[in-house]
């Protein structure tokens, strides 16, 4: 009896622990926490390595800083701006330092790595309005390039922002350059555009780290190993969707496949890196019979969903991939709720019944995701495309409601005005009436209804008093 009681107690404690863990998972992903995460300023740092000999390389460290990452200053009277319309400016300085050997594993290490060289880049960003200084869609970008021989290195970037002399250092990044003839793995590079001429091949780097932009096509430029390591004539590029449950394993079958024969391989040597803060960093290659082998693929990403993918290049008759890379899809202006499945499902409460909400929310994470996708697929106004305009509009309305109708006590999407906006969208007109000895009223006119809201406090709280 005591053993049975102990077992029952253990099962109850296990169940309570599981419930508590699930509750913690859900509470950690509220709309407000997702909003804070989405509003974090973005910056990207990456490098590209192109062989120009068996033991020499052309290396570029490139970076991208969104405007909301930069501290803008108000233009002073004695300043000469590029245009009289500019009102704000942000000086930006980036220093690159490359060290010999790999980075120390601990900051407490007594090793003093030898600095091989320093270089710098600078620019001044000018904008017209304060809203532009907060933009996630505008950015400044640049690069610093150098020739390096084989060996182990590490580097970091020092960012100077505004008029402060204080610099912020990035974490050290290791860089190992081996003899290219020994490499049996290729290198996959993501590009936004490619330009090919008779003796020239140029590609502009995407510059979003391991991400591509959701809904936008992109290019892959793949550096192949030498023939001694890879003698395949034909290649297959597979793109797999990563499992929704997370982890590093892709789904078993590719969702997209391209083939390439030996006639699509071109040989080239790196010439230079060019670009400016608006166009980005472009790698320029000169085609040469003595050059290294490359393949180029155009990827129709506008047809793909917003998720993670694994890109894998295989050579004919070879089981091991020639090159592989995990790529994330980044939806820059994605509505906040869509950052987390739990929150996205919860926010359906404004348009579905409680029973339907429970149905979608039941089961494993993969089952919830499937039902969520099916729900919106049934309502997709353009089912022939991947992008669901109705889903985007719905969750964008939730963001608008939060920003415009929140009070000290209530998030905007829970207010009467917020709910009305989510369900009916923006009104044709809004008439605010301030009447003596009566609460403030707002009248929202729609084509087939009129909503009247009445203020309950002096802090922007309105309740619906009439729907006709």
VENBELBEL-V900226 format. One record per pair of residues at least 12 apart in sequence whose C-alpha atoms are under 8 Angstrom apart, sorted by sequence separation. I is the first residue (numbers start at 0). J is the second residue. D is the distance in whole Angstrom. If there is no record, write none. Layout:
i: <I:I>
j: <J:J>
d: <D:D>
This chain:
i: <46:47:74:100:156:157:190:191:192:239:270:271:311:344:359:375:400:404:429:430:440:441:451:452:46:47:73:74:99:155:156:190:191:239:240:269:270:271:310:311:404:429:430:440:450:451:452:46:73:74:98:99:155:156:190:191:239:240:269:270:309:310:398:429:439:440:450:451:45:46:72:73:98:99:124:155:189:190:238:239:269:270:309:310:344:375:397:428:429:438:439:450:451:44:45:71:72:98:99:155:188:189:237:238:239:268:269:309:310:344:400:401:427:428:438:449:450:44:45:71:72:97:98:154:155:237:238:267:268:308:309:400:426:427:428:438:449:450:44:71:96:97:98:153:154:237:238:267:268:307:308:400:426:427:448:449:43:44:70:96:97:153:154:237:267:268:307:308:341:426:427:448:42:43:69:96:97:153:154:236:237:266:267:307:308:397:400:42:43:96:120:152:153:235:236:265:266:267:268:306:307:400:42:69:95:96:120:151:152:189:235:236:266:267:268:306:41:42:94:95:120:151:152:235:236:266:267:268:305:41:94:95:119:151:234:235:266:267:305:396:397:40:94:118:150:151:191:192:193:233:234:266:267:305:396:41:42:93:94:149:150:191:192:233:234:266:267:40:41:92:93:149:150:190:191:233:265:266:344:40:92:93:148:149:189:190:232:233:264:265:340:393:396:92:149:189:190:232:264:265:91:92:189:190:264:90:91:188:189:263:264:90:91:187:188:263:90:91:187:188:89:90:187:88:89:186:187:88:89:185:186:416:88:185:186:87:88:185:86:87:184:185:257:85:86:87:184:85:86:87:183:85:86:87:182:183:84:85:182:81:180:80:87:179:180:183:416:179:182:183:414:415:416:180:181:414:415:416:95:180:414:415:100:101:102:100:101:102:99:100:101:406:99:100:406:98:99:406:97:98:404:97:98:404:97:334:337:96:97:333:336:95:96:249:335:95:96:249:334:71:95:334:94:95:69:93:94:335:93:94:334:66:67:93:241:66:67:92:93:225:240:241:66:67:91:92:225:240:241:66:67:91:92:223:224:240:241:65:66:91:102:222:223:239:240:349:65:66:90:91:102:222:223:238:239:65:66:89:90:102:222:223:238:239:65:66:89:90:101:221:222:238:349:350:65:66:101:206:220:221:237:238:349:64:65:220:221:236:237:63:64:204:220:236:237:63:64:203:204:219:220:236:63:203:204:218:219:235:236:62:63:203:204:218:219:234:235:61:62:202:203:218:219:234:235:61:62:201:202:217:218:234:235:61:201:202:216:217:233:234:304:60:61:201:216:217:232:233:302:303:304:59:60:200:201:216:217:231:232:301:302:59:60:199:200:215:216:231:301:59:199:200:215:216:229:231:58:59:199:200:214:215:231:57:58:198:199:213:214:57:58:198:213:214:57:58:72:198:214:56:57:70:71:213:214:55:56:69:70:213:214:55:56:69:213:55:56:41:54:55:40:54:224:223:221:211:213:209:210:211:212:213:209:210:211:212:213:209:210:211:212:213:210:212:56:244:243:244:54:243:54:54:53:54:243:53:52:53:144:50:141:141:140:141:187:140:184:185:186:187:139:140:184:185:186:187:138:139:141:142:183:184:185:138:140:141:140:63:62:63:61:45:44:43:45:43:44:43:214:214:136:135:57:59:51:50:51:50:61:49:51:50:37:34:33:33:30:33:30:33:28:30:28:29:28:25>
j: <58:59:86:112:168:169:202:203:204:251:282:283:323:356:371:387:412:416:441:442:452:453:463:464:59:60:86:87:112:168:169:203:204:252:253:282:283:284:323:324:417:442:443:453:463:464:465:60:87:88:112:113:169:170:204:205:253:254:283:284:323:324:412:443:453:454:464:465:60:61:87:88:113:114:139:170:204:205:253:254:284:285:324:325:359:390:412:443:444:453:454:465:466:60:61:87:88:114:115:171:204:205:253:254:255:284:285:325:326:360:416:417:443:444:454:465:466:61:62:88:89:114:115:171:172:254:255:284:285:325:326:417:443:444:445:455:466:467:62:89:114:115:116:171:172:255:256:285:286:325:326:418:444:445:466:467:62:63:89:115:116:172:173:256:286:287:326:327:360:445:446:467:62:63:89:116:117:173:174:256:257:286:287:327:328:417:420:63:64:117:141:173:174:256:257:286:287:288:289:327:328:421:64:91:117:118:142:173:174:211:257:258:288:289:290:328:64:65:117:118:143:174:175:258:259:289:290:291:328:65:118:119:143:175:258:259:290:291:329:420:421:65:119:143:175:176:216:217:218:258:259:291:292:330:421:67:68:119:120:175:176:217:218:259:260:292:293:67:68:119:120:176:177:217:218:260:292:293:371:68:120:121:176:177:217:218:260:261:292:293:368:421:424:121:178:218:219:261:293:294:121:122:219:220:294:121:122:219:220:294:295:122:123:219:220:295:123:124:220:221:123:124:221:123:124:221:222:124:125:221:222:452:125:222:223:125:126:223:125:126:223:224:296:125:126:127:224:126:127:128:224:127:128:129:224:225:127:128:225:125:224:125:132:224:225:228:461:225:228:229:460:461:462:227:228:461:462:463:143:228:462:463:150:151:152:151:152:153:151:152:153:458:152:153:459:152:153:460:152:153:459:153:154:460:154:391:394:154:155:391:394:154:155:308:394:155:156:309:394:132:156:395:156:157:132:156:157:398:157:158:398:131:132:158:306:132:133:158:159:291:306:307:133:134:158:159:292:307:308:134:135:159:160:291:292:308:309:134:135:160:171:291:292:308:309:418:135:136:160:161:172:292:293:308:309:136:137:160:161:173:293:294:309:310:137:138:161:162:173:293:294:310:421:422:138:139:174:279:293:294:310:311:422:138:139:294:295:310:311:138:139:279:295:311:312:139:140:279:280:295:296:312:140:280:281:295:296:312:313:140:141:281:282:296:297:312:313:140:141:281:282:297:298:313:314:141:142:281:282:297:298:314:315:142:282:283:297:298:314:315:385:142:143:283:298:299:314:315:384:385:386:142:143:283:284:299:300:314:315:384:385:143:144:283:284:299:300:315:385:144:284:285:300:301:314:316:144:145:285:286:300:301:317:144:145:285:286:300:301:145:146:286:301:302:146:147:161:287:303:146:147:160:161:303:304:146:147:160:161:304:305:147:148:161:305:148:149:135:148:149:135:149:321:321:322:326:328:325:326:327:328:329:326:327:328:329:330:327:328:329:330:331:329:331:176:364:364:365:176:365:177:178:178:179:368:179:179:180:272:179:274:275:275:276:322:276:320:321:322:323:276:277:321:322:323:324:276:277:279:280:321:322:323:277:279:280:280:206:206:207:206:206:206:206:208:207:208:208:385:386:331:331:269:272:268:268:269:269:280:269:290:291:335:335:335:336:335:338:336:339:339:342:341:342:342:341>
d: <7:5:5:7:6:6:6:6:8:8:8:5:4:7:6:8:5:7:7:5:6:6:6:6:6:7:6:5:6:7:5:5:6:7:7:7:6:7:5:7:6:6:7:5:7:6:7:4:5:6:6:5:6:8:4:5:4:7:6:5:7:5:8:5:6:6:8:5:6:6:5:7:6:6:7:6:6:5:5:6:4:6:6:6:7:7:6:6:7:6:5:6:7:7:6:6:5:4:6:5:8:6:6:6:7:5:6:4:7:7:8:7:7:5:6:8:5:6:6:5:6:6:5:5:6:8:5:6:5:6:6:5:6:6:8:7:6:7:4:5:7:6:7:6:5:6:6:5:6:7:5:8:6:6:7:5:5:7:6:8:6:5:7:5:4:7:6:6:8:5:7:5:7:5:7:6:7:4:8:6:7:6:5:4:8:8:7:6:7:4:8:6:5:7:5:7:6:7:8:6:6:7:5:8:6:7:8:8:5:8:6:6:6:7:5:5:6:6:7:5:7:6:6:5:8:7:4:6:5:6:6:6:7:5:6:6:5:5:7:7:6:7:4:7:6:6:8:7:7:7:5:5:7:7:5:8:7:6:6:8:5:5:6:6:6:5:7:6:6:7:5:5:6:6:6:4:6:6:7:5:6:6:7:5:7:5:6:6:6:5:7:7:7:4:6:6:6:5:6:7:6:7:5:7:5:8:5:6:7:7:8:6:6:7:5:8:4:8:6:6:6:6:5:7:5:6:7:5:7:7:5:8:4:5:7:6:6:5:7:5:7:5:8:6:6:6:6:5:5:7:6:4:7:7:6:8:6:8:8:8:7:8:8:8:6:6:7:8:7:7:8:7:7:8:8:8:6:7:7:8:7:6:8:6:8:5:5:6:7:4:5:7:5:6:7:6:7:6:7:5:7:6:6:8:4:7:8:6:7:8:7:7:6:7:8:6:7:7:6:6:5:5:5:6:8:7:5:7:6:7:7:7:6:5:8:6:4:6:6:7:7:5:6:5:7:5:7:6:5:5:6:6:6:8:7:5:7:7:6:5:6:8:5:5:6:7:6:8:6:6:7:6:6:6:5:7:6:7:5:6:5:7:6:7:6:5:5:7:6:5:7:5:8:7:4:7:7:8:7:5:6:6:7:5:6:6:6:7:5:7:5:7:5:6:6:6:6:7:6:6:7:4:4:6:6:7:5:6:6:6:7:4:8:6:6:7:5:7:6:5:6:5:7:6:7:6:6:7:5:6:6:5:8:4:6:7:8:5:6:6:6:6:6:4:6:7:7:5:6:6:8:6:5:6:6:5:7:5:7:8:5:6:6:7:5:8:4:6:7:4:6:6:6:6:8:7:6:6:5:7:6:5:8:7:5:6:6:7:4:6:6:5:7:7:5:7:7:8:7:6:6:7:7:8:8:7:5:7:6:8:8:6:6:8:6:4:8:8:6:6:7:5:8:8:8:7:5:7:5:6:6:5:5:4:5:5:5:6:5:6:6:8:6:7:8:7:8:6:8:6:7:5:5:6:8:5:8:6:7:7:7:6:7:6:7:4:8:6:6:7:5:7:5:5:8:7:8:7:6:7:7:6:8:8:6:7:8:7:7:8:8:8:8:7:6:6:7:6:8:7:8:8:7:7:6:7:6:7:7:7:8:8:7:6:6:7:7:7:6:8:7:7:8:6:7:7>
